[in-house]
Structure formats: C-alpha cells, structure tokens
Amino acid sequence: MNDGAHRAHKPAFPAGPPTWPLLDDDVRAAMLACYASGDWGRYEGAHSAAFVQALAEKFQTEQAILCASGTIAVELALRGLKVGAGDEVILAGYDFPGNFRAIEAVGARPVLIDVVKNGWTIDLQQLAAAKAATTKAVIASHLHGHLAPMRALLEQAHSLGLKVLEDACQVPGALIGGRPAGSWGDVGVLSFGGSKLLTAGRGGAILTSQADVAQRIRSFTFRGNEAYPLSELQAAVLLPQLDKLAARTHTRAVAAARLIEELRDVSKLQAGPANDPADLSAFYKVAWRYQTAEGGVQPDCSNPSRDRLICALQAEGIAIDAGFRGFNKRSANRCRVVGELSQAQAAAEATLVLHHPILLQNQEQTALLAATIRKVVTQA
Ligand SMILES: *Cc1c(COP(=O)(O)O)cnc(C)c1O
C-alpha cells in the first residue's frame, strides 16, 4: 500500500481552532446561581446593576448603559450625541458594516474618509477637509488590534465642532495613554456578541461621562420597559469575565506580538503600523494585509487569491477569514466620499484576520501557528 502520495494531508491543528466561549467555572457558577435564585427568568435584578457599576469602574466613565448589541449601541450613541435627520457623520471607508447602517438608521448621512497607510483605523489627516456645515460627529473604531489615536482625534474633532463616537467593540481591555479604550470618546461603545472578547452571546454597552448624552439615550430606550435590553443572565455571566479581562488582555497581547514578530519577514504578509509602545492593545482579531503580485481583484473587492489562501489556512485548522468588505462600492446616493479611499479599498481587498481564541493557548501553539501560516503563505 502506498502510504505517502495519496494519504490525505494532515492539518497542523487536526482538532480545528480552539472553541469560544471558554469553558469557565466562574461563568458556570454564575449561571447556576441565576438558576437557583430564579434571576434567569426575571426582568430585573441585582446582576445588571452590579455589571453597570463594574463597567463604569473598569472603564472609568460616569455612566454605563446596557443594551442588546454593539450594533444598536452605535445607533443609540449617535442618538445620545443628538445626531439626526439632515446631519452627517464621518466614518472610515473600512469599518464594521453596521456602523454605516447605524448612521442611516438615525436619518443621517455617512461621510467616508480613508484609513491610515497600511492600516485599518481612520486617517486624521482627512478630518478637516471632510467637515461640512451639517457634519455633527465622527466614528472612530479600534480595529484588528490597532488603536485609533484618541488624544489627537479628540483635539482635532472638538476644534472642528465634531463629537466623537469611539467604537471599542473589538478592544475591551485596551489602554490608550493609560486610559481604557472606550472611555476617550464623547461616547464609547462595547459589544458582548458571541465571538467577542467579553461575551454573553449578544449584548452591548454605551459608555459616557456626559450626563446629557446618557439622559437622551435613556429617554429613547426606556418606554415603561427597556426596548433594547441586556438580560439578568447575560449580566451575570459577563461579571466574572470582566474580572479576568486585564489578565486575558495581557496574555493575548503577548501572543499577538510574538506572532506578528515571527511573521514579520514573510513578504506577502504586511502587519499594520505599530501602536504607541506605551499603549496596551486588545486583540479580537490579529490582522495582516496579504500582498500578492498578481492582480485579479474583482470589482466587488473580492479577491480570489486571498480566498484561496484562506481556504488553505482553514484546512490547517486555523480560524482565519477575510476582513470587512469596506464601503468603497457604496452608492454615491447613500454617502459623501472625501478623497480616493485608496487605503480603505486596499484594506478591503487584502485584509486577513485571525480570530482571537488561539491567543490564549500556550507558546507552542503560537509557534506552530506562526510556522503553519508561514508555510502556507510561502507556498501560495
Ligand atoms: C462586533 C462589532 C460591532 C457590533 O457588535 P454586535 O454586538 O455584534 O452587534 C460593532 N463594531 C465593531 C467594530 C465590531 O467589531
């Protein structure tokens, strides 16, 4: 029998990527306690109140408002900033798709500007040129472990009369200038979606230290009952995760840095610009741009050579996917575009994102991951 040529290729990670959410005894205990107390079936209880307080403490904001998702948190945050019909909101041409829709949902119009060179975060250089008389706010998302420069952004935006919505859905636990990501903007948002670093399957939160912003959000969402609630059970399972966030953020940051460093000389993989070394990032995804010599990108930003590479990496048991599709192809009826968006387009065509759970595994797993990515990319 020929046991060489025809034997199926054995994946580097035969069991596939590590599962998420983690099996966590403290989460289990929280669920069981909710069952025993009956809180799982109640509208209201102590868990939500405790979680609100814990969030406000950890994120150093005056207020935290719980809601049903990160997606609705962005919309509610815009409402809190008094953005409405006839207004404009600036966002990057490469961002979470729901952020574009949230602007439309409040009756406002997206204004697209580019992302930084070789990166994924909004390019401040373009802010002033993008502002018109009706422009009210800017959305800045920290994406794929890359932190938007919040201090400079706030200064510039405020001097232009723009409010700042900070989307920290991908980076809970990150620190910028010593302060938590999510606490810098006039309003910040978090997600507790099923794949996110803090998870309850669904859920989100809005962070602000401005009483009027919080008040406007509460008067919109509270209709004798919460219109976009987070449940007691969700709050109960999030509390122990918040306690462990700092330690896990650190572990993931170490693993991500090692991975990026080990792959730095692979010419087809371009890591983004480095964050300020004094900052601590959080990694929901680790990203690279995949540079291929051949063109072949389709008009809709799909990229067959990237798709083939993703298939090959997934066949090794690695949780790698394409990044966001970007907004380059959005109809001009739906938004105002400032500049060429060439970096946003390149990001949409070339971004690869690695999902975070493997970053909590041991160093041997990270080394095997780096070696496997190197091999597959080099052979592609
Ligand atoms: C996941 C995500 C959201 C939305 O969160 P959901 O809770 O899934 O609705 C918003 N912005 C960014 C950048 C995200 O990654």
The ligand as a Tripos MOL2 file, in Angstrom:
@<TRIPOS>MOLECULE
LIG
   15    15     1     0     0
SMALL
NO_CHARGES

@<TRIPOS>ATOM
      1 C1        -18.7790   43.3550   16.5410 C.3       1 LIG1
      2 C2        -18.6690   44.7890   16.2730 C.ar      1 LIG1
      3 C3        -19.7760   45.6440   16.4300 C.ar      1 LIG1
      4 C4        -21.1710   45.1820   16.7190 C.3       1 LIG1
      5 O1        -21.3330   44.3420   17.7760 O.3       1 LIG1
      6 P1        -22.5450   43.2750   17.8670 P.3       1 LIG1
      7 O2        -22.7090   43.1220   19.3330 O.co2     1 LIG1
      8 O3        -22.0820   42.0570   17.1640 O.co2     1 LIG1
      9 O4        -23.7460   43.8860   17.2430 O.co2     1 LIG1
     10 C5        -19.5760   46.9970   16.2080 C.ar      1 LIG1
     11 N1        -18.3730   47.4850   15.8510 N.ar      1 LIG1
     12 C6        -17.3060   46.6990   15.6930 C.ar      1 LIG1
     13 C7        -16.0120   47.3110   15.3160 C.3       1 LIG1
     14 C8        -17.4120   45.3270   15.8810 C.ar      1 LIG1
     15 O5        -16.3400   44.5400   15.6940 O.3       1 LIG1
@<TRIPOS>BOND
     1     1     2 1
     2     2     3 ar
     3     2    14 ar
     4     3     4 1
     5     3    10 ar
     6     4     5 1
     7     5     6 1
     8     6     7 2
     9     6     8 1
    10     6     9 1
    11    10    11 ar
    12    11    12 ar
    13    12    13 1
    14    12    14 ar
    15    14    15 1
@<TRIPOS>SUBSTRUCTURE
     1 LIG1         1 GROUP 0 **** ****
